[in-house]
Amino acid sequence: MLRAERGVSRRQLAGALGVHYQTVGYLERGEYSPSLHLALRIAGFFEVPVEVVFSTEPFPRIGQ
């Protein structure tokens, strides 16, 4: 959601984080759990606390 809201493409985010763009897709679909280091880098990229991006509880679907 953050990525889309801020107009950042998967490739742009991946480039900034030093990961493959498919990794960003896996993260967004919940198919991959990031390392703590990567989670902190993602939060840092968006300048938000890591809890805004990741949680142990599932996030509600948009529109619910």
N, C-alpha and C positions, 0 to 999 in steps of 0.2 A: 504494500500500500504506500509506504513512504517513497519508494522508488517511483511509482507511477505519479503520485502527487507532485513530486519535485521534477518530473520530466526527465528522469535519468534512465537511459536504456540499460538493458542487461549487460551489454558489452562495455558501456562506460563504467558501470559499477564494478564489473569484473576487472577491468583495467586498473581502476583505482585501488582495488584490493589485492591485485596480483594473483587472481584465480581465473580459471576458465569460465567463459560466460555460461556454459551449461551448469556449472556449480551454482550459480545464482538461481537458475531455474529450479534445480533440485531443492535448494533451500526454500524457495517460495512455495513449492508444492508440498513441503514437509517430507520429502523423500531423503533428506540428508540433514543430520544435526552437525552444526559447525563446532570446531574446537573453540575453547574459551578465547583464544587469541583472535580467531577470525570473527567471533561474535562481537568482541570489543572493538575490532577494527571497523566492522559494519556500523555499530552504534556511533563510533567516532566520526565516520564519514558523514552520517546524517546529523551529527551533533545532538544526539539524544541519549538518555540513559539506556543501558542495554536492556532493561526491563520493558522499554517501549517496543523493542524489536522482537525480543524472545521471552517466552514464558513457559513454565512447566505445565500450565493449564492451557487447553486449546483456546484460541481467540474465537469469539463469535463470528459467524459469517456476516458479511456486509449485508445490510438490509433486514437483519433479524432483531 
